[in-house]
Amino acid sequence: MTTFNTISVIGLGYIGLPTATAFASAGCRVLGVDINAETVHTINQGKIHIIELDLEQAVQQAVAKGLLFASVSVQPADAFLIAVPTPFQHHYQPDLSYIEAAAQAIAPHLQAGNLVILESTSPVGTTEKLEQWLKQRRPDLTFPTEMGNASDIRMAYCPERVLPGKVMIELFQNDRVIGGLSEKCAQQAVELYQLFVKGECIQTHARTAEMCKLTENSFRDVNIAFANELSMICDKLQISVWELIALANRHPRVNILQPGAGVGGHCIAVDPWFIVSQAPEQARLIRTAREVNDSKPHWVIDKVKTALADCVTVKNCAPNQVNIACLGLAFKPDIDDLRESPAVEITQHIANWHAGKVLAVEPNISALPAQLADKVELVSFEQALKQADILVLLVDHQSFKAVSAEVISQHWLVDSRGVWIK
């Protein structure tokens, strides 16, 4: 049984910080590393820079006990977990520069017996690339692709599979797929995660684990695309998609998801492109699903333009006299994460072409992102209901759903989530 006295987590974002906190809750000494000095300072005060249920209390306790410490620089550890972003570049090609930078940062501190785990969602073969980057910088150490179970450094891939808003539950309870570059690598990684994971830790090869993560999110994307495409078809045929889905889901083997304004976040909106980039000729359905979901925001924008034209005609006013309120900016309900958010994209497009005032309501943030800051006014839900001529419901936050349709006085309503229009 391997002893992990000190664990280093590289990247203290939506996955890295909860993971670091989970290990600290198991009694491990955890050093979290992030390039953002403000993030480091916030965590060392026992506070958090993101919104996640039950996370702040856990961080506060871990810091108070001296088990969690954040830094901008890497220090020696028994295990290194890399949880940095993996966005895509132009033409949907994966950007692995953050992982390479993490490799460069931890390489000088590696010692024989260390375990390196990649958690970042990545294209198939990335763990092997990480191994090569480390090997180039540390030729004095041996790695598993060459030496197998006898290597100095153990390496594995273990993707997160948690739901934002429930991370501090699912991080502990969900099963984990752990892929090693050798059998010994996988076994040692399983020992590490079993320090706090109550679900089953299943061993496989790193490539299979990488593909498993991409497959899970692509499966979700394809199913959401079906719902989004159905919503556009129903609109053309003058059928309520919400009623239709409710009826169709009464079939014992049908479970259609709910349509929305698009797909966002750093997983479902990004990961399928990693498969497409590596197998473009075979990934036809996965590509089409991505294209359908990427097109949905533009469909919503067209609905807003139609509502504006009708509003101007009925009220006999100029377009710049019409106020439009966009409700919700996060990529999903009841979180503060705006990454790849279709709601942000839609709000930005509206602000770019609408001559009148554009309001935004996002109860989970205190300031607008840079691309909206100069063109959009962040207001409360109550202010939006008073000032707006047109409401555009983009995210079904609980605070929006708590208001009944009878309270909404606006004649022009674009409801992408079926909160007030069924």
Kinemage of the C-alpha trace (Angstrom):
@kinemage 1
@onewidth
@group {chain A} dominant
@subgroup {mainchain}
@vectorlist {calphas} color= white
{ca met a 1} P 0.000 0.000 0.000
{ca thr a 2} L 1.441 3.348 -1.088
{ca thr a 3} L 1.609 6.184 1.408
{ca phe a 4} L 0.590 9.624 0.120
{ca asn a 5} L 1.673 12.185 2.684
{ca thr a 6} L 1.617 15.205 0.389
{ca ile a 7} L -0.541 15.714 -2.677
{ca ser a 8} L -0.166 18.575 -5.133
{ca val a 9} L -3.125 19.695 -7.252
{ca ile a 10} L -2.213 21.861 -10.248
{ca gly a 11} L -5.089 24.159 -11.172
{ca leu a 12} L -7.569 25.357 -8.556
{ca gly a 13} L -10.683 25.879 -10.634
{ca tyr a 14} L -14.095 24.215 -10.630
{ca ile a 15} L -12.553 20.726 -10.408
{ca gly a 16} L -9.090 21.266 -8.930
{ca leu a 17} L -10.194 23.089 -5.783
{ca pro a 18} L -12.943 20.603 -4.798
{ca thr a 19} L -10.534 17.718 -5.484
{ca ala a 20} L -7.800 19.303 -3.367
{ca thr a 21} L -10.347 19.850 -0.604
{ca ala a 22} L -11.546 16.242 -0.820
{ca phe a 23} L -8.018 14.931 -0.265
{ca ala a 24} L -7.554 17.351 2.631
{ca ser a 25} L -10.798 16.086 4.170
{ca ala a 26} L -9.228 12.613 4.110
{ca gly a 27} L -6.356 13.897 6.251
{ca cys a 28} L -3.776 14.427 3.485
{ca arg a 29} L -1.548 17.489 3.315
{ca val a 30} L -2.498 19.187 0.048
{ca leu a 31} L -0.669 21.908 -1.822
{ca gly a 32} L -2.863 23.568 -4.440
{ca val a 33} L -1.076 25.417 -7.222
{ca asp a 34} L -2.598 28.111 -9.430
{ca ile a 35} L -1.095 30.826 -11.627
{ca asn a 36} L -3.653 33.354 -10.350
{ca ala a 37} L -2.212 35.026 -7.254
{ca glu a 38} L -5.616 36.394 -6.243
{ca thr a 39} L -7.093 32.883 -6.303
{ca val a 40} L -4.220 31.634 -4.134
{ca his a 41} L -4.702 34.470 -1.643
{ca thr a 42} L -8.468 33.854 -1.458
{ca ile a 43} L -8.045 30.129 -0.749
{ca asn a 44} L -5.383 30.699 1.908
{ca gln a 45} L -7.923 32.880 3.722
{ca gly a 46} L -10.290 29.918 3.822
{ca lys a 47} L -12.527 31.440 1.154
{ca ile a 48} L -13.410 30.429 -2.420
{ca his a 49} L -13.465 32.252 -5.747
{ca ile a 50} L -16.222 30.152 -7.322
{ca ile a 51} L -19.768 29.212 -6.380
{ca glu a 52} L -20.223 25.580 -5.389
{ca leu a 53} L -22.554 24.269 -2.707
{ca asp a 54} L -20.773 23.178 0.517
{ca leu a 55} L -17.314 23.922 -0.907
{ca glu a 56} L -16.485 27.052 1.086
{ca gln a 57} L -17.130 25.387 4.442
{ca ala a 58} L -14.923 22.443 3.429
{ca val a 59} L -12.123 24.767 2.271
{ca gln a 60} L -12.378 26.804 5.462
{ca gln a 61} L -12.031 23.683 7.610
{ca ala a 62} L -9.135 22.289 5.555
{ca val a 63} L -7.201 25.570 5.695
{ca ala a 64} L -7.882 25.963 9.433
{ca lys a 65} L -6.496 22.471 10.085
{ca gly a 66} L -3.371 23.265 8.074
{ca leu a 67} L -4.127 20.522 5.532
{ca leu a 68} L -4.773 22.779 2.522
{ca phe a 69} L -2.377 25.459 1.366
{ca ala a 70} L -2.332 27.291 -1.973
{ca ser a 71} L 0.680 28.646 -3.837
{ca val a 72} L 1.665 30.022 -7.240
{ca ser a 73} L 4.666 27.679 -7.323
{ca val a 74} L 5.050 23.900 -7.285
{ca gln a 75} L 6.747 22.077 -4.424
{ca pro a 76} L 7.774 18.402 -4.026
{ca ala a 77} L 4.931 15.955 -3.347
{ca asp a 78} L 4.149 12.238 -3.433
{ca ala a 79} L 1.416 12.669 -6.046
{ca phe a 80} L 0.697 15.391 -8.585
{ca leu a 81} L -2.795 15.876 -10.027
{ca ile a 82} L -3.176 18.103 -13.072
{ca ala a 83} L -6.582 19.777 -13.401
{ca val a 84} L -5.972 22.632 -15.836
{ca pro a 85} L -8.178 23.826 -18.736
{ca thr a 86} L -8.126 22.161 -22.163
{ca pro a 87} L -9.987 24.542 -24.485
{ca phe a 88} L -10.021 24.234 -28.242
{ca gln a 89} L -8.288 26.518 -30.710
{ca his a 90} L -9.290 27.550 -34.235
{ca his a 91} L -11.068 24.862 -36.261
{ca tyr a 92} L -11.894 23.041 -32.999
{ca gln a 93} L -8.370 21.708 -32.485
{ca pro a 94} L -7.536 20.933 -28.825
{ca asp a 95} L -5.235 23.328 -26.990
{ca leu a 96} L -2.937 21.307 -24.720
{ca ser a 97} L -0.650 24.219 -23.834
{ca tyr a 98} L -1.952 24.372 -20.243
{ca ile a 99} L -1.106 20.706 -19.690
{ca glu a 100} L 2.355 21.211 -21.206
{ca ala a 101} L 2.895 24.221 -18.919
{ca ala a 102} L 1.875 22.086 -15.921
{ca ala a 103} L 4.370 19.416 -17.014
{ca gln a 104} L 7.089 22.046 -17.202
{ca ala a 105} L 6.188 23.274 -13.711
{ca ile a 106} L 6.195 19.889 -11.946
{ca ala a 107} L 9.132 18.288 -13.811
{ca pro a 108} L 11.914 19.797 -11.628
{ca his a 109} L 10.205 18.469 -8.485
{ca leu a 110} L 9.633 14.862 -9.585
{ca gln a 111} L 11.268 12.088 -7.589
{ca ala a 112} L 11.353 8.326 -8.070
{ca gly a 113} L 8.157 6.833 -6.694
{ca asn a 114} L 5.978 9.837 -7.567
{ca leu a 115} L 2.526 9.435 -9.094
{ca val a 116} L 1.332 11.870 -11.796
{ca ile a 117} L -2.365 11.917 -12.676
{ca leu a 118} L -4.016 13.915 -15.428
{ca glu a 119} L -7.625 14.892 -14.699
{ca ser a 120} L -8.092 17.476 -17.454
{ca thr a 121} L -10.514 16.374 -20.163
{ca ser a 122} L -8.237 15.550 -23.088
{ca pro a 123} L -8.027 13.906 -26.511
{ca val a 124} L -6.996 10.263 -26.643
{ca gly a 125} L -3.231 9.944 -26.193
{ca thr a 126} L -2.744 13.072 -24.067
{ca thr a 127} L -1.492 11.163 -21.022
{ca glu a 128} L 1.237 9.710 -23.242
{ca lys a 129} L 2.069 13.219 -24.479
{ca leu a 130} L 2.302 14.375 -20.865
{ca glu a 131} L 4.684 11.485 -20.230
{ca gln a 132} L 6.883 12.575 -23.159
{ca trp a 133} L 6.971 16.190 -21.958
{ca leu a 134} L 8.071 15.051 -18.503
{ca lys a 135} L 10.591 12.599 -19.943
{ca gln a 136} L 12.186 15.337 -22.050
{ca arg a 137} L 12.730 17.450 -18.953
{ca arg a 138} L 13.745 14.600 -16.654
{ca pro a 139} L 15.862 12.099 -18.629
{ca asp a 140} L 17.299 10.908 -15.304
{ca leu a 141} L 13.957 9.240 -14.440
{ca thr a 142} L 12.222 6.283 -16.073
{ca phe a 143} L 8.606 6.303 -17.257
{ca pro a 144} L 5.967 3.577 -17.729
{ca thr a 145} L 5.746 3.415 -21.538
{ca glu a 146} L 9.383 2.254 -21.609
{ca met a 147} L 9.769 0.541 -18.252
{ca gly a 148} L 6.220 -0.626 -17.479
{ca asn a 149} L 5.618 -1.570 -13.855
{ca ala a 150} L 9.294 -0.955 -13.009
{ca ser a 151} L 9.222 2.777 -13.897
{ca asp a 152} L 10.378 5.469 -11.473
{ca ile a 153} L 7.314 7.600 -12.199
{ca arg a 154} L 3.754 6.251 -12.228
{ca met a 155} L 1.274 7.926 -14.587
{ca ala a 156} L -2.499 7.668 -14.979
{ca tyr a 157} L -5.561 9.422 -16.329
{ca cys a 158} L -8.669 9.902 -14.186
{ca pro a 159} L -11.381 12.198 -15.571
{ca glu a 160} L -13.826 14.003 -13.331
{ca arg a 161} L -17.510 13.235 -13.853
{ca val a 162} L -19.298 15.601 -11.478
{ca leu a 163} L -22.303 17.879 -11.875
{ca pro a 164} L -21.746 21.583 -11.120
{ca gly a 165} L -23.827 22.449 -8.093
{ca lys a 166} L -23.433 18.920 -6.708
{ca val a 167} L -19.661 18.558 -6.935
{ca met a 168} L -19.150 18.061 -3.203
{ca ile a 169} L -21.566 15.126 -3.280
{ca glu a 170} L -20.691 13.458 -6.567
{ca leu a 171} L -16.934 13.846 -6.117
{ca phe a 172} L -17.174 11.395 -3.218
{ca gln a 173} L -19.998 9.135 -4.372
{ca asn a 174} L -19.513 8.667 -8.120
{ca asp a 175} L -17.522 5.784 -9.600
{ca arg a 176} L -14.146 6.742 -11.096
{ca val a 177} L -12.583 5.383 -14.268
{ca ile a 178} L -8.814 5.249 -13.771
{ca gly a 179} L -6.527 4.514 -16.695
{ca gly a 180} L -2.865 3.795 -16.125
{ca leu a 181} L 0.068 3.713 -18.533
{ca ser a 182} L 0.858 0.401 -16.841
{ca glu a 183} L -1.010 -1.916 -14.506
{ca lys a 184} L 1.048 -0.702 -11.537
{ca cys a 185} L 0.253 2.912 -12.453
{ca ala a 186} L -3.476 2.196 -12.424
{ca gln a 187} L -3.265 0.321 -9.127
{ca gln a 188} L -1.397 3.129 -7.412
{ca ala a 189} L -3.851 5.725 -8.757
{ca val a 190} L -6.750 3.641 -7.425
{ca glu a 191} L -5.084 3.613 -3.982
{ca leu a 192} L -4.868 7.407 -4.119
{ca tyr a 193} L -8.509 8.018 -5.042
{ca gln a 194} L -9.759 5.464 -2.550
{ca leu a 195} L -8.598 7.860 0.153
{ca phe a 196} L -11.904 9.720 -0.321
{ca val a 197} L -13.933 8.136 -3.147
{ca lys a 198} L -16.793 5.959 -1.884
{ca gly a 199} L -17.801 4.853 -5.374
{ca glu a 200} L -16.000 2.111 -7.267
{ca cys a 201} L -12.586 2.863 -8.795
{ca ile a 202} L -12.375 0.915 -12.056
{ca gln a 203} L -8.997 0.233 -13.680
{ca thr a 204} L -8.346 0.427 -17.410
{ca his a 205} L -5.751 1.831 -19.826
{ca ala a 206} L -5.217 5.593 -20.034
{ca arg a 207} L -6.448 5.756 -23.645
{ca thr a 208} L -9.702 4.019 -22.755
{ca ala a 209} L -10.219 6.341 -19.784
{ca glu a 210} L -9.591 9.388 -21.987
{ca met a 211} L -12.110 8.143 -24.564
{ca cys a 212} L -14.582 7.266 -21.801
{ca lys a 213} L -14.745 10.885 -20.648
{ca leu a 214} L -15.221 12.151 -24.200
{ca thr a 215} L -17.861 9.497 -24.844
{ca glu a 216} L -19.893 10.412 -21.768
{ca asn a 217} L -20.088 14.062 -22.765
{ca ser a 218} L -20.684 13.309 -26.442
{ca phe a 219} L -23.583 11.039 -25.485
{ca arg a 220} L -25.115 13.923 -23.550
{ca asp a 221} L -24.479 16.327 -26.420
{ca val a 222} L -26.191 14.082 -28.982
{ca asn a 223} L -29.252 13.696 -26.754
{ca ile a 224} L -29.475 17.438 -26.098
{ca ala a 225} L -29.119 18.079 -29.840
{ca phe a 226} L -32.140 15.860 -30.470
{ca ala a 227} L -34.201 17.960 -28.039
{ca asn a 228} L -32.931 21.253 -29.477
{ca glu a 229} L -33.596 20.155 -33.043
{ca leu a 230} L -37.057 18.972 -32.017
{ca ser a 231} L -37.804 22.393 -30.502
{ca met a 232} L -36.991 24.117 -33.784
{ca ile a 233} L -39.117 21.649 -35.769
{ca cys a 234} L -42.054 22.078 -33.383
{ca asp a 235} L -41.800 25.855 -33.627
{ca lys a 236} L -42.080 25.639 -37.412
{ca leu a 237} L -45.066 23.284 -37.169
{ca gln a 238} L -46.734 25.379 -34.429
{ca ile a 239} L -46.586 22.624 -31.808
{ca ser a 240} L -45.633 23.084 -28.153
{ca val a 241} L -42.364 21.196 -27.785
{ca trp a 242} L -42.833 21.080 -24.001
{ca glu a 243} L -46.200 19.340 -24.281
{ca leu a 244} L -44.868 17.060 -27.019
{ca ile a 245} L -41.867 15.909 -24.946
{ca ala a 246} L -44.050 15.337 -21.886
{ca leu a 247} L -46.346 13.134 -23.956
{ca ala a 248} L -43.557 11.265 -25.760
{ca asn a 249} L -41.784 10.584 -22.455
{ca arg a 250} L -44.806 8.619 -21.284
{ca his a 251} L -43.526 5.849 -23.553
{ca pro a 252} L -41.686 3.408 -21.243
{ca arg a 253} L -38.508 3.470 -23.354
{ca val a 254} L -38.405 7.156 -24.322
{ca asn a 255} L -36.657 9.830 -22.256
{ca ile a 256} L -36.215 13.001 -24.299
{ca leu a 257} L -34.261 15.785 -22.585
{ca gln a 258} L -35.452 19.381 -22.332
{ca pro a 259} L -34.328 21.847 -25.033
{ca gly a 260} L -32.622 25.105 -24.198
{ca ala a 261} L -30.734 28.060 -25.634
{ca gly a 262} L -27.764 25.888 -26.608
{ca val a 263} L -25.061 23.934 -24.806
{ca gly a 264} L -22.324 25.488 -22.707
{ca gly a 265} L -19.715 24.705 -20.111
{ca his a 266} L -16.194 23.428 -20.449
{ca cys a 267} L -17.257 19.807 -21.034
{ca ile a 268} L -20.240 19.060 -23.264
{ca ala a 269} L -19.700 22.081 -25.515
{ca val a 270} L -16.017 21.247 -26.024
{ca asp a 271} L -15.244 17.550 -25.578
{ca pro a 272} L -17.079 16.128 -28.634
{ca trp a 273} L -14.819 18.215 -30.862
{ca phe a 274} L -11.830 16.273 -29.468
{ca ile a 275} L -13.322 13.094 -30.930
{ca val a 276} L -14.151 14.830 -34.215
{ca ser a 277} L -10.607 16.210 -34.493
{ca gln a 278} L -9.094 12.713 -34.171
{ca ala a 279} L -11.637 10.790 -36.274
{ca pro a 280} L -13.324 13.324 -38.582
{ca glu a 281} L -14.567 10.789 -41.138
{ca gln a 282} L -16.126 8.476 -38.565
{ca ala a 283} L -17.573 11.021 -36.099
{ca arg a 284} L -20.461 12.118 -38.316
{ca leu a 285} L -23.285 12.001 -35.758
{ca ile a 286} L -21.139 13.595 -33.051
{ca arg a 287} L -20.169 16.446 -35.409
{ca thr a 288} L -23.791 17.026 -36.462
{ca ala a 289} L -24.946 17.143 -32.852
{ca arg a 290} L -22.329 19.784 -32.099
{ca glu a 291} L -23.445 21.813 -35.108
{ca val a 292} L -27.106 21.593 -34.061
{ca asn a 293} L -26.334 22.750 -30.528
{ca asp a 294} L -24.005 25.500 -31.744
{ca ser a 295} L -26.787 26.760 -34.033
{ca lys a 296} L -29.432 27.012 -31.302
{ca pro a 297} L -28.271 30.410 -29.929
{ca his a 298} L -28.684 31.926 -33.410
{ca trp a 299} L -32.213 30.514 -33.574
{ca val a 300} L -32.982 32.172 -30.229
{ca ile a 301} L -31.531 35.469 -31.476
{ca asp a 302} L -33.822 35.326 -34.523
{ca lys a 303} L -36.766 34.852 -32.135
{ca val a 304} L -35.679 37.986 -30.246
{ca lys a 305} L -35.461 39.949 -33.502
{ca thr a 306} L -38.984 38.859 -34.414
{ca ala a 307} L -40.259 39.906 -30.978
{ca leu a 308} L -38.522 43.277 -31.310
{ca ala a 309} L -40.055 43.925 -34.733
{ca asp a 310} L -43.512 43.095 -33.396
{ca cys a 311} L -42.973 45.226 -30.294
{ca val a 312} L -41.928 48.242 -32.366
{ca thr a 313} L -44.978 47.834 -34.609
{ca val a 314} L -47.510 47.389 -31.801
{ca lys a 315} L -46.124 50.174 -29.605
{ca asn a 316} L -45.434 52.433 -32.604
{ca cys a 317} L -42.006 53.345 -31.277
{ca ala a 318} L -38.380 53.360 -32.388
{ca pro a 319} L -36.211 50.285 -31.671
{ca asn a 320} L -34.006 52.313 -29.315
{ca gln a 321} L -37.024 52.874 -27.079
{ca val a 322} L -37.386 49.138 -26.439
{ca asn a 323} L -35.660 47.516 -23.449
{ca ile a 324} L -34.627 43.861 -23.715
{ca ala a 325} L -33.796 41.818 -20.613
{ca cys a 326} L -31.788 38.601 -20.874
{ca leu a 327} L -32.469 36.324 -17.928
{ca gly a 328} L -29.528 34.122 -17.002
{ca leu a 329} L -25.911 34.141 -18.177
{ca ala a 330} L -24.483 30.939 -16.665
{ca phe a 331} L -24.174 27.847 -18.838
{ca lys a 332} L -26.657 25.956 -16.634
{ca pro a 333} L -29.024 26.704 -13.736
{ca asp a 334} L -27.947 27.886 -10.283
{ca ile a 335} L -24.191 28.165 -10.816
{ca asp a 336} L -21.826 31.061 -11.579
{ca asp a 337} L -19.878 29.348 -14.374
{ca leu a 338} L -20.055 31.311 -17.651
{ca arg a 339} L -17.620 29.184 -19.670
{ca glu a 340} L -18.824 28.551 -23.234
{ca ser a 341} L -22.248 29.813 -22.160
{ca pro a 342} L -24.792 30.183 -24.977
{ca ala a 343} L -26.612 32.718 -22.789
{ca val a 344} L -23.558 34.988 -22.815
{ca glu a 345} L -23.223 34.550 -26.581
{ca ile a 346} L -26.888 35.440 -27.129
{ca thr a 347} L -26.757 38.456 -24.800
{ca gln a 348} L -23.616 39.734 -26.508
{ca his a 349} L -25.173 39.409 -29.972
{ca ile a 350} L -28.311 41.238 -28.853
{ca ala a 351} L -26.231 44.037 -27.314
{ca asn a 352} L -24.222 44.355 -30.528
{ca trp a 353} L -27.215 44.963 -32.804
{ca his a 354} L -29.948 46.362 -30.554
{ca ala a 355} L -30.041 50.164 -30.375
{ca gly a 356} L -31.983 50.232 -27.125
{ca lys a 357} L -31.095 49.224 -23.585
{ca val a 358} L -30.034 45.617 -22.921
{ca leu a 359} L -30.378 44.353 -19.350
{ca ala a 360} L -28.932 41.146 -17.938
{ca val a 361} L -30.033 39.233 -14.848
{ca glu a 362} L -27.606 36.721 -13.360
{ca pro a 363} L -28.116 36.220 -9.614
{ca asn a 364} L -24.905 34.192 -9.217
{ca ile a 365} L -22.399 36.868 -10.280
{ca ser a 366} L -21.549 40.355 -9.018
{ca ala a 367} L -19.984 41.738 -12.202
{ca leu a 368} L -20.485 41.182 -15.920
{ca pro a 369} L -17.832 39.423 -18.034
{ca ala a 370} L -15.607 41.713 -20.081
{ca gln a 371} L -17.414 41.124 -23.378
{ca leu a 372} L -20.662 42.462 -21.894
{ca ala a 373} L -19.437 45.087 -19.452
{ca asp a 374} L -19.621 48.127 -21.780
{ca lys a 375} L -22.898 47.279 -23.528
{ca val a 376} L -25.116 45.570 -20.963
{ca glu a 377} L -26.463 46.604 -17.562
{ca leu a 378} L -26.497 43.977 -14.789
{ca val a 379} L -29.752 44.349 -12.862
{ca ser a 380} L -31.884 42.423 -10.428
{ca phe a 381} L -34.761 40.237 -11.580
{ca glu a 382} L -37.213 42.719 -10.050
{ca gln a 383} L -35.665 45.608 -12.003
{ca ala a 384} L -35.830 43.630 -15.232
{ca leu a 385} L -39.517 42.849 -14.740
{ca lys a 386} L -40.208 46.572 -14.243
{ca gln a 387} L -38.061 47.963 -17.053
{ca ala a 388} L -38.082 45.412 -19.869
{ca asp a 389} L -40.443 45.344 -22.825
{ca ile a 390} L -39.062 41.994 -23.991
{ca leu a 391} L -37.963 39.156 -21.696
{ca val a 392} L -35.531 36.554 -22.986
{ca leu a 393} L -35.395 33.564 -20.625
{ca leu a 394} L -32.068 31.811 -21.261
{ca val a 395} L -31.317 29.895 -18.037
{ca asp a 396} L -33.931 28.391 -15.728
{ca his a 397} L -32.480 29.493 -12.397
{ca gln a 398} L -34.613 28.615 -9.367
{ca ser a 399} L -35.228 32.316 -8.691
{ca phe a 400} L -36.850 32.622 -12.130
{ca lys a 401} L -38.872 29.433 -11.804
{ca ala a 402} L -40.192 30.609 -8.438
{ca val a 403} L -42.119 33.358 -10.234
{ca ser a 404} L -45.369 32.192 -11.790
{ca ala a 405} L -46.320 33.016 -15.366
{ca glu a 406} L -49.215 35.138 -14.071
{ca val a 407} L -46.737 37.622 -12.595
{ca ile a 408} L -45.050 38.182 -15.969
{ca ser a 409} L -46.719 41.198 -17.557
{ca gln a 410} L -44.535 41.397 -20.667
{ca his a 411} L -46.393 40.621 -23.879
{ca trp a 412} L -43.146 39.712 -25.651
{ca leu a 413} L -41.430 36.725 -24.122
{ca val a 414} L -38.799 34.445 -25.641
{ca asp a 415} L -38.689 31.472 -23.285
{ca ser a 416} L -35.963 28.995 -24.298
{ca arg a 417} L -36.520 26.749 -21.265
{ca gly a 418} L -40.297 26.475 -21.064
{ca val a 419} L -40.492 28.140 -17.649
{ca trp a 420} L -43.458 30.405 -18.434
{ca ile a 421} L -44.536 29.190 -21.875
{ca lys a 422} L -45.558 25.547 -22.061
